[in-house]
Amino acid sequence: MLRSSIAPALIAGLVGLSTPLRAADISVLPLGNGAVFAVLAGEIAAGDAADFVSATHNYSRVILVLDSPGGNLLEGLEIGRAVHANAVSTGVGPGMVCASACALIWAAGDFKAMAPSALVGFHAAWEERSGHASTSAVGNALVGAYLQTIGFSQAGIVYATSADPDGMNWMTISDARDAGLDVQLLAADGTTIANSAAKDDANAQISLQLPTGYRWVVLASSKELSGLSPGAAGDIPVDVIKKVHTQSGYVAMIAGPYSLESAEQILREAHGIAADAYLSSGSGFVRIAR
């Protein structure tokens, strides 16, 4: 079945996708019996929706893996509508990032999956004004209507459109549950680690091991949770702060995740954080501390 076949498709055979592309590259691999495995990689640009439809319209079942920083909003919405209308399965594989317009496409999938090391990020629609990115009321209205069509709850729409254009809400299983989405977190062998339909706290865990190009900012560490002072976060917004258990037995206060460039800027410019704050890929983090 398609719902089970997406797991190995997400995990295996995803090579040659680490080089950023100027426009989205849409490639397909027929799987037989009317099914096709498709990959959309790179920045989404004008014409990509037509290319996606052309590449997949002859198939009755489509698995779409996404690895894109986003791009043209209207084009992304058109791809998302095609994904929703044709019950396409969507996923973000190990070490991949699907953000902005890409996340809107992923969210339209009939079956939505992500690997633990994947990042799926949402932020407000924006337009350029006087050389700066500013939230677009018209763009957000279009996105809100689209998200309602594909099944987002009101809380989910707020979540997906609330981060500033320069920020990002990185989706967790708990976030997906609140948004009314059925999302699977898949292990390397294709088994389900967590799903948003479950109610237990373990499924609220997020991926702590980040993909290439992303980092946590480690603000403080202690033997006990009580030793982590909220003041260690300085002026970093509270909604990006987490406490985690580490392999060394300590607990740490971290912020993020951020792109490497943004994380380095925080180390240089954030007020009130310790001078010895540092960046981490999350490889030594075990789980969220409760």
N, C-alpha and C positions, 0 to 999 in steps of 0.2 A: 504494500500500500504506500501511497505517496507520503502520508504522515510519518511512517517509519523510515522511509528511504531518505528523507531529508537529513537525518542525523549523520550517516556516513558521508553524505554529499557535502555537508558543511565542514567535516573534519578532514577529509582526505582529498587529495588532488588539487589543492589550492596553492599552486606554485606560480611564480612570476608575477605576483600581484603587489609586490612591495614598492614598485617604482611609481610615483605619482604621475598621472596623465593630465594633459591640458584639457581634454574633454573626456566624457565618460566613454569607456570601451565596453561594448556589450558583446560578449561571446557566448556561444551555446554549444552544448554537447548532448546529442540525442541519447536517451537511455533505453529506447525501445518501448513498444506498446503504447505509443502516443505520448510518452513523457520526455521532458528535456530538462537538463541542468543548465541554468544560465548564470552568468556572473556580470554584474555591473560594477566597474571599477573606475575611479577617477572623478573629476569634477563634472557635475551635471550641467549641460549646456543646451541651447536651442537645437531642436531636431532629435534629441535623444528619446523622447516619448515615441515619435514615429518609428525610430530605429528599433526600440524595444518591441513594439507591437509587430513590426515587420519580421523580427527575428523569432518571435514566439507564437505567432497567430496560428500556425499549422499544427500546434500541439495541444492536446486536450488536458495535459497536466504539466505544470511548470514549477520548478524549484528555483528560486532566485536568491543568490548570495550577493550581498551588498558590501562594498568596501569603498566608501566615498566620503569626502568632507562636506558634501552638499553642493550648492551651486544655484542654478536658476530655479527660483521657487515655483513659478507657474509650470515649468517643464516637469519638476518633481511631482507636483500635484496631478498632472496628466498621467504620469507613469503610475502613481498611486491609485488613481481611479481605474486604470486598466488592470492593475494587480487585484484590486477589490472585486471588480466585475467578473474576473475570470478565476476567482478562488485560487490565486497563486500562493504558494508557500514561500515565506521569506526567512532569511537567516543572515547572521553576521558571524563569520568564522573566527577561529583562534587568532588573536593579535590584530584583528581588523577594527576599523573605526567607521561608524556610520552616523553622521551628524547632520543636523539642519534639515535640508530638503531630503537627504537620504533617509533620515529617521522617519520622515513622513511617509516615504514609500514602504519602508520595513513595517510600519505600524498597520498598513493596509492588508498585510498578508492574512490569508485564511488560517494558516498555521505559522506562528512566529517563534523563532528560536534564536538563541545567541550562545556563544561559547563563553566560559568563565573569564577568559582574557580579552573578550570583545568589549567595545564601548559603543553605546547607542545614546546619542545626545540630542536634546531638543532646546531650542531657544526661540525668542520672538522673531517674527518677520521684520525685516528692516529695509531701509532705503538710505541712500547716501545724501546727506545734506551738508553743504559747506565743507565737504571733505571728511565728514564724520558719519559713522553708522548710527542711525536713529530709528527707533521703533516705528513701524508703519501700521497705522490704524487700519488702513484698507487691507494690507497684507494679512494682518492678524484676523480680520473678519473673514477673509477667504479661507485661511487655515482653520479657523474655528468651525466654519460650516462644513469643511471637508472632514475634520476629525469627528464631528457629530455623525456624519454619513457613514463613516467606517466603524462606528461603535464606541467612541470614547465617551466616558462619563463627563459631567460638568467639571468635576475635580480634575479629570485627566486633561481636559482642554486648557484649564488654567495652568496646570503643570507644564504642558507642552509649549505654552506661549508666554510664560512669565519671566524666564531668564532674559537678561539684557542681551542685545545683539552680540556683545563681546563676551558674554558668559555662556554657560551651558548647564542644563539639567541632565545629568547622566542617569539613565533609567536603571533601576534595580527591580528585582522581582516584586518587592513590596510596592514600589511605584506603579508597576504594571497592574497589580491587583487593584490599587486605588483608582486607576484609570479605567477599570473595567475590561482589561485586556487579558487574553489567555496566552501566556508566554512561557516557553520552556527554556531552562538553562541546561545545556547539554555538556556532558563530560567528553573527554577525548575519545572514548570508545562508543560514543553515541547514546549512552544511557542518560536518563533525565536525572540531574542533580536536584533540581527544584522546579516548581511550576507555580505560576501566580494564582492558580485556582485553589492551592492548598492554604490552610489557615495558620499553620504552625510557624513560630518565630524563626525556625532554622531557615525557612524559605525567604526570609528578609535579608539573608546574607548577600553581599555584593562581591564582585570580583576585585580582589585586592592586588593581584598580579597584573600590572598594566601592560598594554601593548607598547611597542617601540615608539618613542617620541612623546610619551606621556609620563608624568611623575606625580607622586605625592610630595607634599611639603611636610617634613617631620618637625613638629614644633617643640615637643617635650617627651620625656619618657620617665617611667617610675616603676618601682616594684609593685605598687598597689594603685588601683584606680583612684583612690582618695588622694594620691599624690599628684594627680594631674589637675592643675589649676586652670580654670577658664581664662584667666588673665594671660596665659601663655599664647593665646590666639591673637593677641593684639587687636588690630582693626580688621582682621580677616572675618568675613561674614560667618555667623554661627551655623548657617545651613550647609556649609561645606566642611565642617569640622566633624571628625569621627575619632573614636578611641578603639584601638585594636590590640589584640594579644600578639606577641612576636615569638619567633622561634627561640629566642634567648630567655624567655620566661618573663620578660618585662611587658608592660603595657605602654603604648605610645599614643600621643595625640597627633593626628595628621589632618591635613587640609587637602582638598582636591576631589577628583584628579584634575590636573591641568596639563595643557600642552607643555612641552619642555621649555619653550620660550617664555610662556606665561609664568611657569614655576620659577624660572631663573629671575624674572622681573620681580616677583614677590620677595624673593630672598634679598634683592637689592633695595626694594622700595617700601615694603610693608612696615608699618609703625607698630612698635610694641612687642615684636617677636624677638626671641633670644638670638644673640649673635651667632650661636652655634647651630641654628636651625639648618637642616640639610634636605636634599632631595633623595627620594627612593623610588625604585620601580615597584616596590611592594613584594618582592620575592621572599623577604623574611617575615612577612605578616601572615598570621595564621587565620584569624577570624575577628569579627567585630566584638568588642567588649561590651557586655550588657551591665 
